[in-house]
Amino acid sequence: MTNTRANGATIEMLYRRHSSALVLFAAAVTGDRARAQDAVHQVFARLLAQGMGQAANPRAYLFASVRNAILNDARARRREVELDAGAAWFEPPGRDYSAELRLRQALAALEEGQREVTVLHVWGELTFAEIGEVLGVSPNTAASRYRYALARLREALCAKEGCHAEQ
C-alpha cells in the first residue's frame, strides 16, 4: 500500500513537472491540442494504474509513452469509417427524404442518453429492461428517457411541420 502511494506521489510530481511540455510536444505532432491533452492524460492514467517500472530516464520515458499513445490513436483513427450522413437508417415504403432528414436532425439534437434509448428501442427493438442492461441504468430510467425523447422529437418535428403536439 505504501509503495502504491509513493508511486502515485512520484507520478503526480512527474505530471506537475512535465505535463505542459508533453502537451506541447503532442500538439506539435498531432496538430490538435485536444488530442494532445488526451494522449498525455491517457499516459498518466495508465501510469497510475500500472506503475512506471524502472525507467532509467523518467522524462524520456514519458515523451516516448506520449509519442506511442499518439501513434496508437492515429492507427485507431485510420480504422474508423465515417458514416455517411445521407445513408438511410431504414427503408420506409414511399420514402420521404425530407422527413427522414428532419428525423435524423431531431435525433441528433437529443441528449445522448435519450438518443441511445430511442435508437435501441425503435430500431434495435429492445425492451426497456434490455436497454437498461445495455446502458447500465434501471428499466424505469430507460423508459423515462424514451418518454422525454419522444416529447422532444414531437416538439421538434411538429415545430417544423406546423402541427400541434398532442399531449
C-alpha positions in Angstrom: 0.0 0.0 0.0 2.8 2.4 0.9 4.6 1.6 -2.4 1.4 2.4 -4.3 1.1 5.8 -2.5 4.8 6.6 -3.2 4.4 5.6 -6.8 1.3 7.8 -7.1 3.2 10.7 -5.5 6.1 10.2 -7.9 3.7 10.1 -10.9 1.9 13.2 -9.6 5.3 15.0 -9.3 6.2 14.0 -12.9 2.8 15.2 -14.1 3.2 18.6 -12.4 6.8 18.9 -13.7 6.4 17.7 -17.3 2.8 17.7 -18.4 3.0 21.2 -20.1 6.0 20.2 -22.2 4.4 16.8 -23.0 1.2 18.5 -24.2 3.2 20.9 -26.4 5.1 18.0 -27.9 2.0 16.1 -28.5 0.2 19.1 -30.0 3.2 19.6 -32.4 2.9 16.0 -33.5 -0.9 15.8 -33.8 -1.8 19.4 -34.7 -4.7 19.1 -32.3 -4.4 20.3 -28.7 -7.4 18.3 -27.5 -5.9 15.1 -28.9 -2.6 16.1 -27.4 -4.1 16.5 -24.0 -6.0 13.2 -24.3 -2.7 11.4 -25.1 -0.9 12.9 -22.1 -3.8 12.1 -19.8 -4.0 8.6 -21.1 -0.3 8.0 -20.4 -0.6 9.3 -16.8 -3.8 7.3 -16.2 -2.0 4.2 -17.3 1.0 5.0 -15.1 -1.3 5.5 -12.1 -3.0 2.1 -12.8 0.1 0.1 -13.8 3.1 2.0 -12.3 6.2 3.2 -14.1 8.5 0.3 -13.6 12.3 1.0 -13.5 12.7 3.7 -16.2 16.3 4.8 -16.4 15.2 8.3 -17.5 11.6 9.0 -16.5 11.4 12.2 -18.6 12.4 10.4 -21.8 10.1 7.5 -20.8 7.2 10.0 -20.6 7.9 11.5 -24.0 8.2 8.1 -25.6 5.0 7.0 -23.9 3.1 10.1 -25.2 4.5 9.5 -28.7 3.4 5.9 -28.6 -0.1 6.9 -27.4 -0.3 9.4 -30.3 0.8 6.7 -32.8 -1.8 4.2 -31.4 -4.5 6.8 -31.6 -3.6 7.6 -35.2 -3.7 3.9 -36.1 -7.1 3.6 -34.5 -8.4 6.7 -36.3 -7.3 5.2 -39.7 -9.5 2.2 -39.0 -12.5 4.4 -38.3 -15.0 4.8 -41.1 -17.1 8.0 -41.2 -20.8 7.2 -41.5 -22.4 8.9 -44.5 -24.9 11.4 -43.1 -27.1 10.8 -46.1 -27.2 7.0 -45.6 -30.6 5.5 -44.9 -31.3 4.1 -41.5 -34.3 2.3 -42.7 -36.2 1.9 -46.0 -39.8 3.0 -45.4 -42.4 2.5 -48.2 -42.9 5.7 -50.2 -39.7 7.1 -48.7 -39.9 10.8 -47.8 -36.3 12.0 -47.9 -37.0 15.4 -46.3 -39.0 13.9 -43.4 -36.1 11.4 -42.9 -33.6 14.2 -42.8 -35.7 16.1 -40.3 -36.0 13.0 -38.1 -32.2 12.4 -38.3 -31.6 16.1 -37.3 -34.1 15.9 -34.5 -32.5 12.6 -33.2 -29.0 14.2 -33.4 -30.3 17.1 -31.2 -31.4 14.8 -28.4 -29.4 14.4 -25.3 -27.1 11.3 -25.7 -28.9 9.1 -23.3 -32.3 9.9 -24.8 -30.9 9.2 -28.3 -29.4 5.9 -27.3 -32.6 4.7 -25.7 -34.7 5.8 -28.7 -32.5 4.0 -31.2 -32.2 0.9 -29.1 -36.0 0.7 -28.6 -37.2 1.7 -32.0 -34.5 0.3 -34.3 -32.9 -2.3 -32.0 -36.3 -3.5 -30.9 -35.0 -3.9 -27.3 -37.3 -3.8 -24.3 -36.6 -1.2 -21.6 -35.3 -4.0 -19.3 -32.8 -5.0 -22.1 -31.9 -1.3 -22.7 -31.3 -0.8 -19.0 -29.0 -3.8 -19.1 -27.1 -2.4 -22.1 -26.7 1.1 -20.7 -26.3 0.2 -17.0 -29.5 2.0 -15.9 -32.8 0.8 -14.5 -35.6 -0.1 -16.9 -37.6 2.9 -15.4 -34.8 5.3 -16.3 -34.7 3.9 -19.8 -38.5 4.3 -20.1 -38.3 7.8 -18.8 -35.5 8.8 -21.2 -37.6 7.4 -24.0 -40.7 9.4 -22.9 -38.6 12.6 -22.8 -37.1 11.8 -26.2 -40.5 11.3 -27.8 -41.7 14.6 -26.3 -38.6 16.4 -27.7 -38.9 14.7 -31.1 -42.6 15.5 -31.3 -41.8 19.1 -30.4 -39.0 19.4 -32.9 -40.8 17.7 -35.8 -44.2 19.5 -35.2 -42.5 22.8 -35.0 -41.0 22.3 -38.4 -44.2 20.9 -39.9 -46.6 23.4 -38.2 -48.7 20.6 -36.5 -49.9 20.7 -32.9 -48.2 18.4 -30.5 -50.8 16.3 -28.6 -50.1 15.5 -25.0 
